[in-house]
């Protein structure tokens, strides 16, 4: 009985979305479940997928809050 936890940021996948949509979550659940079936032969009905949305201010990268990190990356010369 696999249990998979996916953490995604609560910022949406495209303009106008401020979180992951129900359809996107359904696709993630289906895809992860299928992957476990394909790789580990785990039945779909025995696989549990939990999606946790993380507020953007609760996420850091490179020692910085993610928004500050992204801002620094945009300012770096290419």
Order of alpha helices (4+ residues) and beta strands (2+ residues): beta-alpha-beta-beta-beta-alpha
